[in-house]
């Protein structure tokens, strides 16, 4: 039996120079290092400045930490999906989980009123990224955080 061709999103399929990496990690802090290592590997394909790489590592750490900390309550077992798309002019990172999701109105209110301790993750990502999207996954469950960094 012939194995099927791997599928890629249409935008990536249109650009032969696009590189994609997808990870699924257990929702445990000790696995965030793998997400940072994948980013370092992509930086070998398309060199990034030290500052950009450090910023993106911080952003991916914050995004994954948010999913790990908030998606799954107590001892609930879950996973975090991380996707990277490296284009010639930008790096897109998407972090998804199947947890309880987050309250967008609370995130917006924190931005307006000042952030409390432990609420800096989204603000840090906003400061680093050129684009940011927050919301549920495509199926309406969990959380999806997508950010884009334009590359010079």
Helices and strands as residue ranges (DSSP letters): H 10-13, E 19-26, G 29-31, H 32-45, H 50-70, E 79-86, E 90-97, H 104-113, H 121-128, E 131-135, E 143-150
